[in-house]
Amino acid sequence: MTKQYSKRTGIPYLSPPGTKVAIIGTSLVQYNSVATATKVSNYSRGPLAWAQVLGPEFTYSIWHDTTDVNGRNFTGANHGVSGQVSTEIIARLGSLIAMQPDIVIVDNGTNEVNTDSYETIIANSEIIYKALLRHGIRVIILPILARAVSSWASGSEARKKAQRVNAWRRWYAAKTQGCMYFDWNQPWVDPANVDGEPLTGYSDDGIHENVIGGYYIGKALAAYLGGFMPPRQVRIIGQDDDYDATYNPYGNIFPNPMLQGNTGVEGTGATGDTATSCRIERSIGAAVTVVSSKETRADNNGDWQVLTFTPAGAAFERFLFRTSTADMAHTFAAGTWVQASCDVDVAAYAGWRSIQLYFKDQGTGGVTGYSLEEYSSGVLQPFPSEAWSGKLVTPPFQIVSGSTALRTRVEMELDGAVAGTPVIKVGSWRVSAVPDPREIWK
Protein backbone atom coordinates (compact mmCIF):
# COMPACT_ATOMS: atom_id res chain seq x y z
CA MET A 1 0.00 0.00 0.00
CA THR A 2 1.34 3.45 -0.95
CA LYS A 3 1.83 5.75 2.03
CA GLN A 4 -0.30 8.89 2.14
CA TYR A 5 1.47 12.03 3.36
CA SER A 6 0.17 15.06 5.20
CA LYS A 7 0.41 18.16 3.01
CA ARG A 8 0.97 20.30 6.10
CA THR A 9 3.77 18.34 7.82
CA GLY A 10 5.12 16.01 5.13
CA ILE A 11 4.79 13.15 7.62
CA PRO A 12 3.08 9.92 6.47
CA TYR A 13 -0.34 9.09 7.84
CA LEU A 14 0.08 6.08 10.07
CA SER A 15 -1.87 2.85 10.21
CA PRO A 16 -3.36 1.77 13.55
CA PRO A 17 -0.60 1.23 16.10
CA GLY A 18 1.05 -2.18 16.26
CA THR A 19 2.34 -3.84 19.37
CA LYS A 20 6.14 -3.44 19.23
CA VAL A 21 6.87 -0.82 21.89
CA ALA A 22 10.30 0.74 22.47
CA ILE A 23 11.54 3.51 24.75
CA ILE A 24 14.29 6.09 24.40
CA GLY A 25 15.57 8.61 26.90
CA THR A 26 17.45 8.94 30.17
CA SER A 27 17.93 6.92 33.35
CA LEU A 28 14.21 7.36 34.03
CA VAL A 29 13.52 4.79 31.31
CA GLN A 30 16.82 2.91 31.26
CA TYR A 31 16.00 1.54 34.70
CA ASN A 32 13.12 -0.46 33.30
CA SER A 33 15.94 -2.91 32.60
CA VAL A 34 19.32 -3.72 34.14
CA ALA A 35 22.11 -6.14 33.30
CA THR A 36 25.63 -7.18 34.20
CA ALA A 37 28.12 -9.47 32.49
CA THR A 38 26.07 -12.50 33.60
CA LYS A 39 22.58 -11.13 34.36
CA VAL A 40 19.69 -9.49 32.49
CA SER A 41 16.52 -8.24 34.17
CA ASN A 42 13.26 -6.42 33.80
CA TYR A 43 13.59 -4.28 36.91
CA SER A 44 10.98 -3.91 39.66
CA ARG A 45 11.34 -0.10 39.67
CA GLY A 46 10.60 0.19 35.93
CA PRO A 47 7.19 1.50 34.81
CA LEU A 48 7.37 -0.26 31.44
CA ALA A 49 8.50 -3.48 33.16
CA TRP A 50 5.36 -3.27 35.31
CA ALA A 51 3.18 -2.38 32.32
CA GLN A 52 4.44 -5.52 30.59
CA VAL A 53 3.39 -7.60 33.62
CA LEU A 54 0.03 -5.91 34.17
CA GLY A 55 -0.94 -4.67 30.76
CA PRO A 56 -2.41 -5.52 27.40
CA GLU A 57 -0.77 -7.55 24.63
CA PHE A 58 2.37 -5.76 23.45
CA THR A 59 5.98 -6.64 22.70
CA TYR A 60 8.79 -5.02 24.70
CA SER A 61 11.99 -7.02 24.33
CA ILE A 62 15.45 -6.66 25.78
CA TRP A 63 18.18 -9.25 25.70
CA HIS A 64 21.59 -9.89 27.20
CA ASP A 65 24.41 -8.28 25.23
CA THR A 66 27.81 -7.57 26.80
CA THR A 67 28.90 -5.72 23.62
CA ASP A 68 26.38 -2.90 24.15
CA VAL A 69 28.16 0.34 23.25
CA ASN A 70 26.51 2.20 26.15
CA GLY A 71 27.91 -0.19 28.75
CA ARG A 72 24.51 -1.45 29.89
CA ASN A 73 25.12 -5.15 29.04
CA PHE A 74 21.74 -5.35 27.30
CA THR A 75 20.21 -4.16 24.05
CA GLY A 76 16.79 -4.28 22.43
CA ALA A 77 13.75 -2.07 22.75
CA ASN A 78 15.13 -0.13 25.74
CA HIS A 79 17.19 2.79 24.41
CA GLY A 80 17.42 4.65 27.72
CA VAL A 81 20.91 5.80 28.71
CA SER A 82 21.56 7.31 32.13
CA GLY A 83 22.61 10.96 32.26
CA GLN A 84 21.98 11.82 28.63
CA VAL A 85 20.65 15.09 27.24
CA SER A 86 18.48 15.55 24.16
CA THR A 87 21.34 16.07 21.69
CA GLU A 88 22.82 12.72 22.75
CA ILE A 89 19.42 11.06 22.39
CA ILE A 90 19.08 12.53 18.89
CA ALA A 91 22.47 11.02 17.96
CA ARG A 92 21.16 7.55 18.90
CA LEU A 93 17.89 7.70 16.98
CA GLY A 94 19.26 5.83 13.98
CA SER A 95 19.79 2.55 15.84
CA LEU A 96 16.30 2.72 17.28
CA ILE A 97 14.64 3.52 13.96
CA ALA A 98 16.50 0.59 12.36
CA MET A 99 14.69 -1.76 14.77
CA GLN A 100 11.35 -0.75 13.20
CA PRO A 101 9.25 -0.36 16.37
CA ASP A 102 5.56 0.44 16.01
CA ILE A 103 5.54 2.86 18.94
CA VAL A 104 8.32 4.70 20.74
CA ILE A 105 7.88 6.25 24.19
CA VAL A 106 10.09 9.36 24.39
CA ASP A 107 11.61 10.74 27.59
CA ASN A 108 13.95 13.71 27.21
CA GLY A 109 14.73 17.08 28.75
CA THR A 110 15.04 16.23 32.43
CA ASN A 111 18.84 16.44 32.39
CA GLU A 112 19.03 19.86 30.70
CA VAL A 113 16.30 21.82 32.49
CA ASN A 114 18.99 23.52 34.57
CA THR A 115 21.23 24.37 31.61
CA ASP A 116 19.24 24.81 28.39
CA SER A 117 16.61 27.35 27.42
CA TYR A 118 12.96 26.50 26.95
CA GLU A 119 13.37 27.13 23.21
CA THR A 120 16.31 24.70 22.96
CA ILE A 121 14.49 21.94 24.82
CA ILE A 122 11.36 22.13 22.68
CA ALA A 123 13.41 22.40 19.47
CA ASN A 124 15.33 19.25 20.32
CA SER A 125 12.13 17.50 21.37
CA GLU A 126 10.54 18.29 18.01
CA ILE A 127 13.60 16.91 16.18
CA ILE A 128 13.14 13.59 18.02
CA TYR A 129 9.39 13.39 17.37
CA LYS A 130 9.64 14.28 13.68
CA ALA A 131 12.50 11.85 13.03
CA LEU A 132 10.39 8.98 14.38
CA LEU A 133 7.19 10.06 12.66
CA ARG A 134 8.91 10.33 9.26
CA HIS A 135 9.78 6.64 9.54
CA GLY A 136 6.18 5.65 10.18
CA ILE A 137 6.65 5.23 13.93
CA ARG A 138 4.01 6.46 16.36
CA VAL A 139 5.26 8.54 19.27
CA ILE A 140 4.12 8.58 22.88
CA ILE A 141 5.37 11.85 24.35
CA LEU A 142 6.23 11.94 28.04
CA PRO A 143 6.31 15.20 29.98
CA ILE A 144 9.35 16.02 32.08
CA LEU A 145 8.92 14.01 35.28
CA ALA A 146 8.46 16.16 38.38
CA ARG A 147 11.25 16.29 40.96
CA ALA A 148 11.50 16.99 44.67
CA VAL A 149 12.70 20.39 45.92
CA SER A 150 15.99 18.74 46.88
CA SER A 151 16.71 18.67 43.13
CA TRP A 152 14.71 21.64 41.83
CA ALA A 153 14.20 24.29 44.49
CA SER A 154 10.76 25.62 45.31
CA GLY A 155 9.82 28.34 42.83
CA SER A 156 13.01 27.79 40.82
CA GLU A 157 13.51 28.52 37.15
CA ALA A 158 13.90 24.78 36.54
CA ARG A 159 10.44 24.01 37.96
CA LYS A 160 8.79 26.74 35.93
CA LYS A 161 10.63 25.75 32.76
CA ALA A 162 9.64 22.10 33.15
CA GLN A 163 5.97 23.10 33.49
CA ARG A 164 6.22 25.27 30.38
CA VAL A 165 7.86 22.47 28.36
CA ASN A 166 5.17 20.04 29.50
CA ALA A 167 2.39 22.40 28.41
CA TRP A 168 4.03 22.67 24.98
CA ARG A 169 4.34 18.88 24.67
CA ARG A 170 0.67 18.39 25.49
CA TRP A 171 -0.23 20.95 22.82
CA TYR A 172 2.17 19.39 20.28
CA ALA A 173 0.71 15.90 20.78
CA ALA A 174 -2.82 17.25 20.37
CA LYS A 175 -2.03 18.90 17.04
CA THR A 176 0.32 16.34 15.50
CA GLN A 177 -0.97 13.26 13.71
CA GLY A 178 0.83 10.17 14.99
CA CYS A 179 1.68 11.64 18.42
CA MET A 180 0.11 10.67 21.72
CA TYR A 181 0.69 12.04 25.22
CA PHE A 182 1.01 9.92 28.35
CA ASP A 183 1.22 12.00 31.51
CA TRP A 184 3.31 9.96 33.91
CA ASN A 185 3.15 12.85 36.35
CA GLN A 186 -0.52 12.10 37.00
CA PRO A 187 0.14 8.98 39.16
CA TRP A 188 3.46 10.43 40.42
CA VAL A 189 2.81 13.95 41.72
CA ASP A 190 1.32 14.66 45.14
CA PRO A 191 -1.68 16.91 44.36
CA ALA A 192 -1.57 18.38 47.87
CA ASN A 193 2.07 19.43 47.59
CA VAL A 194 2.49 23.11 46.68
CA ASP A 195 5.71 22.34 44.80
CA GLY A 196 4.31 19.41 42.83
CA GLU A 197 6.77 16.94 44.34
CA PRO A 198 6.50 13.15 43.96
CA LEU A 199 4.15 11.35 46.31
CA THR A 200 5.72 10.15 49.55
CA GLY A 201 7.29 6.73 49.14
CA TYR A 202 7.47 6.86 45.33
CA SER A 203 11.15 7.86 45.04
CA ASP A 204 14.31 7.47 47.08
CA ASP A 205 16.13 10.50 45.63
CA GLY A 206 13.29 12.77 44.55
CA ILE A 207 14.16 12.13 40.88
CA HIS A 208 13.87 8.43 39.98
CA GLU A 209 11.13 5.91 40.57
CA ASN A 210 11.54 3.29 43.28
CA VAL A 211 9.41 0.11 43.23
CA ILE A 212 6.20 1.82 44.39
CA GLY A 213 6.64 4.77 42.01
CA GLY A 214 7.44 2.40 39.15
CA TYR A 215 4.41 0.26 39.93
CA TYR A 216 1.88 3.08 39.96
CA ILE A 217 3.25 4.71 36.82
CA GLY A 218 3.37 1.27 35.20
CA LYS A 219 -0.21 0.54 36.21
CA ALA A 220 -1.34 3.82 34.64
CA LEU A 221 0.73 3.11 31.51
CA ALA A 222 -0.81 -0.36 31.20
CA ALA A 223 -4.29 1.19 31.32
CA TYR A 224 -3.26 3.82 28.75
CA LEU A 225 -1.85 1.27 26.31
CA GLY A 226 -4.94 -0.87 26.86
CA GLY A 227 -6.99 1.90 25.28
CA PHE A 228 -5.69 1.03 21.81
CA MET A 229 -3.94 -2.35 22.13
CA PRO A 230 -5.51 -5.81 22.34
CA PRO A 231 -6.08 -7.33 25.78
CA ARG A 232 -3.59 -9.91 26.97
CA GLN A 233 -4.40 -13.34 25.62
CA VAL A 234 -4.49 -16.30 27.98
CA ARG A 235 -2.04 -18.84 26.64
CA ILE A 236 -3.06 -22.40 27.38
CA ILE A 237 0.01 -24.29 28.57
CA GLY A 238 -0.91 -27.70 27.15
CA GLN A 239 0.42 -30.83 28.81
CA ASP A 240 1.42 -32.16 25.38
CA ASP A 241 3.53 -29.10 24.50
CA ASP A 242 6.72 -30.97 25.32
CA TYR A 243 10.14 -30.14 23.98
CA ASP A 244 11.35 -32.32 21.10
CA ALA A 245 14.52 -31.35 19.25
CA THR A 246 13.04 -32.38 15.90
CA TYR A 247 9.30 -31.90 16.09
CA ASN A 248 8.80 -29.22 18.77
CA PRO A 249 12.07 -27.34 19.42
CA TYR A 250 10.20 -24.55 21.23
CA GLY A 251 8.29 -26.93 23.48
CA ASN A 252 8.10 -26.59 27.26
CA ILE A 253 10.66 -28.34 29.47
CA PHE A 254 9.00 -27.39 32.77
CA PRO A 255 7.96 -30.76 34.27
CA ASN A 256 4.39 -29.80 35.29
CA PRO A 257 3.45 -26.58 33.49
CA MET A 258 -0.20 -26.52 34.53
CA LEU A 259 0.77 -27.22 38.16
CA GLN A 260 -1.58 -30.16 38.54
CA GLY A 261 -1.52 -32.91 41.15
CA ASN A 262 -0.45 -32.64 44.78
CA THR A 263 2.53 -34.97 45.25
CA GLY A 264 5.11 -32.21 45.40
CA VAL A 265 7.39 -31.43 48.32
CA GLU A 266 6.82 -29.12 51.29
CA GLY A 267 10.26 -28.12 52.59
CA THR A 268 11.35 -26.03 55.56
CA GLY A 269 8.57 -23.77 56.84
CA ALA A 270 5.91 -25.25 54.54
CA THR A 271 2.91 -27.58 54.89
CA GLY A 272 -0.02 -28.58 52.68
CA ASP A 273 -0.47 -29.80 49.10
CA THR A 274 2.09 -28.81 46.48
CA ALA A 275 1.86 -29.43 42.74
CA THR A 276 3.52 -32.57 41.46
CA SER A 277 7.22 -32.12 40.55
CA CYS A 278 7.33 -28.85 42.53
CA ARG A 279 8.60 -27.72 45.93
CA ILE A 280 7.89 -24.83 48.32
CA GLU A 281 10.44 -23.96 51.00
CA ARG A 282 11.77 -21.18 53.18
CA SER A 283 15.31 -20.23 52.19
CA ILE A 284 15.98 -17.24 54.48
CA GLY A 285 14.51 -16.70 57.95
CA ALA A 286 13.05 -18.85 60.71
CA ALA A 287 9.61 -17.56 61.74
CA VAL A 288 7.24 -17.09 58.78
CA THR A 289 5.39 -20.21 57.61
CA VAL A 290 3.41 -21.05 54.48
CA VAL A 291 0.55 -23.40 53.66
CA SER A 292 0.39 -24.58 50.06
CA SER A 293 -2.93 -25.56 48.50
CA LYS A 294 -4.44 -26.13 45.06
CA GLU A 295 -7.16 -24.24 43.19
CA THR A 296 -8.59 -24.96 39.74
CA ARG A 297 -8.21 -21.98 37.44
CA ALA A 298 -11.36 -20.55 35.89
CA ASP A 299 -9.70 -20.00 32.48
CA ASN A 300 -9.15 -23.67 31.57
CA ASN A 301 -5.42 -23.36 32.18
CA GLY A 302 -4.78 -25.95 34.85
CA ASP A 303 -4.37 -25.14 38.54
CA TRP A 304 -3.17 -22.33 40.70
CA GLN A 305 -0.60 -23.18 43.32
CA VAL A 306 -1.90 -21.12 46.25
CA LEU A 307 0.66 -20.05 48.86
CA THR A 308 -0.76 -18.59 52.09
CA PHE A 309 1.81 -17.14 54.49
CA THR A 310 1.60 -16.46 58.23
CA PRO A 311 3.80 -13.46 59.12
CA ALA A 312 5.87 -13.78 62.29
CA GLY A 313 9.07 -12.41 63.73
CA ALA A 314 10.63 -9.08 62.83
CA ALA A 315 12.80 -9.80 59.81
CA PHE A 316 12.60 -10.24 56.06
CA GLU A 317 12.10 -13.87 55.10
CA ARG A 318 12.41 -15.46 51.67
CA PHE A 319 10.51 -18.40 50.19
CA LEU A 320 11.12 -20.30 46.96
CA PHE A 321 8.54 -22.06 44.80
CA ARG A 322 10.47 -24.19 42.36
CA THR A 323 10.88 -27.55 40.69
CA SER A 324 11.29 -30.42 43.16
CA THR A 325 14.80 -31.03 41.86
CA ALA A 326 16.64 -27.71 41.76
CA ASP A 327 17.74 -28.10 38.13
CA MET A 328 16.02 -29.10 34.91
CA ALA A 329 18.18 -31.03 32.46
CA HIS A 330 18.25 -29.73 28.87
CA THR A 331 19.84 -30.61 25.56
CA PHE A 332 19.80 -27.15 23.99
CA ALA A 333 22.79 -26.29 21.84
CA ALA A 334 25.10 -23.45 22.87
CA GLY A 335 23.73 -20.17 21.57
CA THR A 336 20.07 -21.21 21.86
CA TRP A 337 17.86 -18.42 23.18
CA VAL A 338 15.75 -19.42 26.21
CA GLN A 339 13.10 -17.73 28.35
CA ALA A 340 10.85 -18.45 31.34
CA SER A 341 7.40 -17.17 32.30
CA CYS A 342 4.57 -17.80 34.76
CA ASP A 343 1.31 -16.22 35.88
CA VAL A 344 0.90 -14.71 39.34
CA ASP A 345 -2.07 -13.42 41.32
CA VAL A 346 -1.02 -11.47 44.41
CA ALA A 347 -3.30 -10.53 47.30
CA ALA A 348 -3.13 -7.15 49.03
CA TYR A 349 -0.51 -7.08 51.78
CA ALA A 350 1.73 -4.27 53.01
CA GLY A 351 4.68 -6.52 53.87
CA TRP A 352 5.67 -7.75 50.41
CA ARG A 353 9.31 -6.91 49.70
CA SER A 354 9.99 -8.93 46.56
CA ILE A 355 8.16 -11.16 44.07
CA GLN A 356 10.40 -12.13 41.19
CA LEU A 357 10.79 -14.89 38.62
CA TYR A 358 14.35 -16.25 38.55
CA PHE A 359 15.78 -18.18 35.58
CA LYS A 360 19.41 -19.30 35.36
CA ASP A 361 21.65 -21.20 32.97
CA GLN A 362 23.67 -23.48 35.27
CA GLY A 363 26.58 -23.77 32.83
CA THR A 364 29.90 -22.14 33.74
CA GLY A 365 29.47 -18.42 33.06
CA GLY A 366 25.76 -18.92 32.42
CA VAL A 367 23.38 -15.97 32.44
CA THR A 368 20.61 -15.31 34.97
CA GLY A 369 17.36 -13.63 33.90
CA TYR A 370 14.80 -11.99 36.18
CA SER A 371 11.31 -10.63 35.83
CA LEU A 372 10.74 -7.86 38.41
CA GLU A 373 14.19 -8.24 39.93
CA GLU A 374 14.16 -6.81 43.42
CA TYR A 375 15.44 -3.26 43.79
CA SER A 376 17.44 -2.34 46.87
CA SER A 377 18.99 0.97 47.84
CA GLY A 378 20.45 -0.59 50.96
CA VAL A 379 17.18 -2.05 52.26
CA LEU A 380 14.65 -3.99 50.21
CA GLN A 381 11.94 -1.66 48.95
CA PRO A 382 8.23 -2.17 49.68
CA PHE A 383 6.27 -3.84 46.91
CA PRO A 384 2.71 -2.75 46.07
CA SER A 385 0.43 -3.27 49.06
CA GLU A 386 -2.64 -3.58 46.82
CA ALA A 387 -3.71 -6.71 44.94
CA TRP A 388 -2.31 -7.21 41.44
CA SER A 389 -1.98 -9.97 38.88
CA GLY A 390 -0.17 -10.57 35.61
CA LYS A 391 2.49 -12.54 33.77
CA LEU A 392 6.14 -12.56 34.79
CA VAL A 393 8.40 -12.99 31.75
CA THR A 394 12.19 -13.04 31.95
CA PRO A 395 14.27 -11.45 29.18
CA PRO A 396 15.69 -14.05 26.78
CA PHE A 397 19.34 -15.02 26.96
CA GLN A 398 21.60 -17.50 25.18
CA ILE A 399 22.74 -20.87 26.51
CA VAL A 400 26.49 -21.03 27.17
CA SER A 401 28.76 -23.74 25.82
CA GLY A 402 28.79 -26.88 27.97
CA SER A 403 25.52 -26.12 29.76
CA THR A 404 23.26 -29.09 30.57
CA ALA A 405 20.86 -27.66 33.17
CA LEU A 406 18.56 -24.70 33.82
CA ARG A 407 17.06 -23.50 37.10
CA THR A 408 13.86 -21.51 37.67
CA ARG A 409 11.85 -20.46 40.69
CA VAL A 410 9.50 -17.79 42.01
CA GLU A 411 11.22 -15.95 44.85
CA MET A 412 9.01 -14.24 47.43
CA GLU A 413 10.24 -12.06 50.26
CA LEU A 414 8.13 -10.49 52.99
CA ASP A 415 8.55 -8.58 56.22
CA GLY A 416 7.50 -10.92 59.00
CA ALA A 417 6.73 -7.98 61.30
CA VAL A 418 3.88 -6.74 59.06
CA ALA A 419 0.51 -8.22 60.03
CA GLY A 420 -1.89 -9.44 57.40
CA THR A 421 -2.67 -12.39 55.15
CA PRO A 422 -0.13 -12.61 52.34
CA VAL A 423 -1.36 -14.89 49.54
CA ILE A 424 0.16 -15.47 46.13
CA LYS A 425 -1.06 -17.80 43.40
CA VAL A 426 1.30 -19.15 40.74
CA GLY A 427 0.29 -20.87 37.51
CA SER A 428 1.03 -21.58 33.82
CA TRP A 429 4.78 -22.04 34.08
CA ARG A 430 6.79 -22.20 30.89
CA VAL A 431 10.51 -22.76 30.25
CA SER A 432 11.53 -23.12 26.63
CA ALA A 433 13.78 -22.18 23.77
CA VAL A 434 12.51 -19.14 21.87
CA PRO A 435 13.27 -17.69 18.44
CA ASP A 436 16.12 -15.22 18.24
CA PRO A 437 14.55 -12.01 19.65
CA ARG A 438 16.63 -9.89 17.27
CA GLU A 439 14.58 -11.25 14.38
CA ILE A 440 11.50 -9.40 15.68
CA TRP A 441 13.33 -6.07 15.88
CA LYS A 442 14.71 -5.42 12.43
N, C-alpha and C positions, 0 to 999 in steps of 0.2 A: 504494500500500500504506500502511495506517495505521501510524504509528510506535507501537511498544510501549515503555512507560516503566518504569524500575526503581521499585518502590515505596519502596525504601530511599533512593535518591539523587534521584529525580525526573528523571534523565538518560535520554534515549532509548537503547534498545539499538541498536547500530550494525550495519549490514551489513558484509560483508567489506571490508577497506580497498581503496580505489581507488588510482589511480596519480598523482594530482596532489599533489605534495609541496611544502610551503612551510616556511619557517623564520622565527622571530621571536626577537629577543634583542639582543645587544650586538655589539661589534666582533668577537668571536670567531666570529660567523656572518655579519656584514656582509661580512667580507673573503673570503667565497666569491665575491664579485662586486665589481668596481670600474668606475668610469666617470668620464669628464671631459665637457667640452662637445662633444667630437668623437670619443669612444671609449667602447666598452662591452665588458666582458670577464668571462668566467669565469676566476677567478684561480688561479694554480698553487699558492697556499698554502691554498686553500679545501677542507676535507674534503668538502662536498657537491658542489663542482665535480669533485673526483676521483671521488666515488661515481657521478656522472652519466657519467663516462668509462668507469669500470670495471664498473659495476653492472648490475642487472636493468633491466627496462623500466619507467621511471617518468618523469613529466613534472615538470621543474623549470625554470621559464621566468623570465628577466628580459629587459627590453628598455630601449633607450636612451630617456631622458626627462629633458630639462633642466629641466622644471618640478617635479621631485620636491621636496616640501616639506622633506625632510630634507637637502637639499643634496648628495645622492649622485649625481645625474645618471642614475639608473636607477630603475625601479620593477619590480613583478612579484612573484614568489613569495618574494623575499628581503626580509624585513622586519627585518633587523638594522640597528641604528643605534649607532654607536660611542659609548661613554661612558654609555649609559643605565642607569638603575636600574629596578627592577620596577614602580614606580608609573608611570613614563613608558611602559613597555611595555604596561601595562594600558590606558593612555589611547589606544594605537594599535590595540587589538584590533579595533575596529569595521571599519577598512579592510581588515584581513586576513580577517575573517569574511565580508565582502561579496564576496570573491573566490571563496568556496566551495571551498576546498581539501579534499581527502580526508583528508590527514594534515598535521599541523603539528609540526615539531620545535621544542621550546621550550628556549631558553637564557636563564636569568636568575639574578640573585643575585651574580654575581662582583664587580660594582661596588659592592655595599653590605655585603660581609662585614665590612669594617672599621668600618662606621658603624651598621648596624641589628642588632637583636637576632635571635636564632634564631627566636623566635616571629613577628616581623614578616616575616622572609624566607619562612617556610613559609606564613604567612597570604596573602601576596601571590602566592606560587606557586600556591596552591590557587585563588585567584580567577582566575588565567590558565587553569588546566586546566579548571575548571568552565565558564567562559565558552565555551571551544571545544567542550567535550563537549555542552553544551546546544544547540549548533547542528549537531549530528550530525557533528562533526569528530573524528577520532581524534587522539590526542596521543602523541608520542614525547617522553618526559621525559629531559632531559640532566642529569647531576649537575653541580655546580660544577667547572670544570676546574682541576686542580691547578696551583699556581704554584711558582716557584723561591723560595728563601729570601731572595733579593734583593727580593722583593715581599712575601712573608709570612714573617716571621722563624721560625726553628726553634722549635717549641714554642709559638708565638704563639696568642693567642685566635682570630685569623682562621683559622688552620689547623684548629684543633679545631672551630670553628663550621662550617666548610665540610664537614668529615667528618660532623658531626651532621646537617646539612641533607641531605647525600647519602644517609645511611642512611634518613632520613624519606622522601625521594623514591622510593627503591627500595621501601620498604614501601607507599607510596601507590599506586604503579603496580601492585603485586601485588594490591591489594585493590579497585582501581577499574576497573570495566568500561569499555573504550574507551581505557585508558592502557597504554602500553608504556614500557620503560626501556632506553635505549641508553647503555652506560657507555663514553663516549669517553675516560675515564681509563685503561681497560684497555690500549690500544695506546700510550698517552702517558706513563704514569708508569714511572719506573725502579724495578723491584721491589727492587733492591739498595740503594736510597737510603733512609736512615733517615728523611728528611723527606718522602719521597714526591714528589720533584721530577720535572720532565719528563726524559725520556731525553736524553742528550747529543746535540746536533745537531738536536733537534726544534723548538727555539725560539731566537730571537735575543735576546729580552728576558725570558725566563722566564715569560711570560704568554700570548703569542699563538703560533699555529702558524707556522712557516716552511714551505718547500716539503716537506721530509721529514716534518715533523710532520703537515702537512695530508694528505700522501699516505697515511701509515699509518693515520690516523684514517679517512680516506676509504675506504681498502681495507676496514677493519673495518665501516664503515657500509654499504658495498655488499654485503658478505656478510650483514649483519643484515637489510637490506631484501630481499635475495634469499630470505630465509626465508618471506616471505609475498607477494612480488610475482612476476609472470611473468618468465622469463628474457628477456634482450634478443633481439629478433628480428633475424635477418639480412635486411636489405633488399636485394633484387636491384636493382642500378642498371642497368636495361635500356638497351641502345644506342638503342632507339626512343623512349625517354622524353625527347623533345626539346621544348624550349619552342616553343609556338605561341600567339600572343596570343588567338586565338579558340578553338582546340580543346584546348589543353593549357597554360593560363597558368601552371601550377606546374611545368612541365617543366624539365629540367636544361639549363643553358647551358654547363656545363663541356665542352670539346671532345672529351675521350676519357675518360668517367667510369669505365670498367672498366680503364683503363690498359693497353690492349692494344697490340700492335705494338712496334717497336723503332727507329723512325726519328726519335726525338727528339734533343735536342741535349745534348751534354756540354760544359759551359762550363769556366771556369777551375777547375783542381784536380780535374777529373772525367774518367773514362774509362768505356767499357763500352757497354751497351745501355740506352737510355732510352725509355720509352713514347712512342708517337707523339703529337705536339702538346705534349710536355712538355720540361722542361729542368732539369738539375741543375747547380749552380754554387757555387763558394765566393764569398762576398760580403765576408767579413772574415777576414784572416789570410793566411799565405803558406806554411805548412808541411804542414798536414793535407791528405790526398788522399782521394778517394772513388771506388769502382768501383760503377757501377750495373749491375744485372742484372734479369732477369725470372723470375718464378715463378708458375705457375698456382695459383690458390687452390683449396682443397679444398671450398669451400662453393658452387661454381657461380656465383661472383660476379666473374668476370674474372681479372685478374692482380694480383699484388703487384709493385710496384716495390721492389726490394731495393737498399738503399744500404749498402755496407760501407766503413767509414772506416779509415784507417791513421793513428793518432795520431802527431804529431811536433811538435817545437818545445816551447815553454814558455808558450804563450799561449792564450787562448780564441779559437776560430775558429768562424765562422758559415757554414752552407750553406743554400741555398734550393732547394727542389724546387717547381717552379711550371709554369705554362703557358709554351710556347715563346715566345709574344709576351707581354709583361708584363701587358697588359690584355685583358680580354674585353669586346667590344662588347655593349651591351644596348639594348633599346627599352622598358624598364619606365617607367611613368609616375611622376612625382614623387609621393612618399607611399607607394609600393609597399614592402611589407615583404620583405626578402631575408635569406637565411641560407646558410651554407656548412658542409659536414661532410666528414669522411673517416675511414677506418679506419686505425689504426696498430698495429704489432706491434713492440715494442722489446726488444732483447736486453739482458741484464745487462751493465752497464758503469759503473764508478765515476766516469767523467769527464763524464757528461752534465750540462749546465748549463741547457739549455732545449730543449723540444720543444713548439712551439705552432703552431696553425693561425691564419693571418692572413687577414683578409677586409676589403677597403676599397672604399668608393664613391669613385671618382676625381673626382667632381664637386666644384666649389668649395664648401668647407665640409662635404664628405662625411664620413660616420662610418666609423670603423674598428672591427671586431669581432675579438675574440680568443677562442680556446679555450685554456685553460692559459697565459694570458699570463705571461711570465717575471716573477718577483718578485726585486727587488734591494734590499738594504739597504746599498748602497754597492758591493758585489761580488755578481756573480751567484751565486745559491744552488745547491748541489748538487741534482740531480734524483735520483729513486730509482735506486739502483745495481742493483736486482734487475730481472728481466724483467717486463714488463707489457704489456697490450694492451687496446684499447678503441676507442671512437668519439669523435673530437673534433668538437664541435658549437659553432659560434659563436652568441652571442645574436643574435636578429633586430634589424635596424634598418631605418629607412625611407630610401628613395632621395631625394636632394635634387633640387631643381629644376635643370634643365639638365644633369644627369648623363647620360653616354652610355657609360661604361665602368666595369667592376669589376675588382678585382685580388685574387688569392688565391694563397697559397703555404704550404707547411710550412717553418717556420724551425727549424733545428737548430743548437745551439751546444754545443761540447764543449771540454774542457781538453786541449790537445794534449800536455801533460806527463804525462797519466795513461795508463799502458800498458793494453792490452786490445784487444778486438775489438768496437768499436761497430757494431751493425747495426740498422737500422730498416727496416721494410717499410711501405709506404703503399698504400692501395687504396680503391676505392669512393668516388670523389670526387663530391660533389654541390654545385652552386651554383644556387639557384633562388629565385623568389618564393615566399612562404609566406603562408598566411592570417594575418590580423591576430591576433597572439598574445593580445590583450586579450579576444578572443571566447571563449577557452578558460577564462579566469579571471573569470567573472562569474556 
